[in-house]
Amino acid sequence: MDRDLVERARSGDQEAFADLVHQVSSTLFGVARRILRDSGLAEDVLQNALVTIWRKLPHLRDSDRFEAWAFRILIHACYADAASNRRWASVVRILPVDRADAADDFGAIDDHDELERAFRTLRLDQRAVFVLHHHAGLPLVAVAETLGIPDGTARSRLHYATRALRAALEANRDVANAREERLA
């Protein structure tokens, strides 16, 4: 992140802030979408977070920490919105059936849906750590700092999130295997 750009935005330069938003918005959106599991909701949360970032930007103490600070504001916006907005979003995909590799598409969608169901079982704080670590690529120390939690808590949340995902995926596979045995 360009320190000069952050400093100019801190002093009220709207063009500099627009450039900052352009640099970080796709990453922030990806994090929000993966935590909230809903693109429309993630867009709303991102917009609210960007407004908060603009309002609080003059109070940012260390310009070099802008990205981590923006992640923290976004995560808190996700927490706030998820608590008040519990809805289920469905995504319908249209697949061409005349393609030779259509079976692969169905398998990929089945895997994606299975992972989606498993990920929805995680608590929001576990999702945040998992997404920041695995999607945003932050080391656990940076995840902890971004979320304002102790390092051990970040490690623990990641451990339990990974364990819960594995358990949910194994349970889904067990159910699928039992269904196949009944049909055979």
C-alpha positions, -999 to +999 in steps of 0.1 A: +000+000+000+013+034-010+019+054+022+017+087+004-017+078-010-030+069+025-016+101+039-033+122+012-066+103+018-062+109+056-060+146+049-093+146+030-082+140-006-112+123-022-093+112-053-066+096-032-093+078-012-109+066-045-076+052-055-072+034-022-107+020-026-098+008-061-067-010-047-084-028-018-121-031-027-119-064-045-099-080-017-123-066+009-153-078-011-138-113-014-133-115+024-168-102+031-184-126+006-166-156+020-175-147+056-211-138+049-217-164+021-239-140+002-227-116-026-255-091-022-250-089+015-213-086+011-217-057-013-239-039+013-214-046+041-185-034+020-203-001+012-210+005+049-174-004+058-160+020+031-181+048+045-168+040+080-132+039+067-136+073+051-151+088+083-124+073+105-095+076+082-082+109+098-078+090+130-057+062+116-025+062+136-001+043+113-005+047+075+015+016+070-012-004+087-041+009+065-049-025+050-051-044+083-071-015+098-095-017+068-099-054+073-107-049+110-135-024+101-148-048+074-148-077+098-167-058+124-192-047+098-197-083+088-202-093+125-228-065+129-247-072+098-247-110+101-262-108+136-291-087+123-295-103+088-299-140+090-312-151+056-305-179+033-294-172-003-297-197-030-276-197-061-290-214-092-265-224-119-275-233-154-253-260-169-252-270-205-261-306-208-248-311-243-211-308-233-190-339-230-176-329-196-210-320-181-206-348-155-174-330-143-194-298-139-221-316-118-194-331-096-177-297-091-210-281-082-218-310-058-184-305-042-189-267-040-223-271-024-210-296+001-182-272+010-207-243+012-230-263+036-200-272+058-187-236+058-221-223+069-219-244+100-189-224+113-194-196+137-188-161+122-156-155+142-142-188+130-151-179+094-133-146+098-101-162+109-103-189+082-110-164+054-083-139+065-057-167+068-066-189+038-082-164+013-064-131+022-032-150+029-024-133+062-002-151+087-020-160+119-001-133+138-015-107+113-049-122+115-049-119+153-036-083+151-062-074+124-091-088+145-077-075+178-075-109+194-046-128+210-025-150+188-036-181+206-072-172+200-066-169+163-048-203+163-076-218+183-104-205+160-085-217+129-080-251+145-117-255+155-129-241+121-107-266+102-119-294+125-155-285+121-152-283+083-136-317+082-163-332+104-191-317+084-176-329+051-171-364+065-207-364+078-219-354+043-199-381+027-212-407+052-248-397+044-241-399+007-225-434+010-254-447+031-278-433+005-259-451-023-259-484-003-296-482+002-302-476-036-278-505-046 
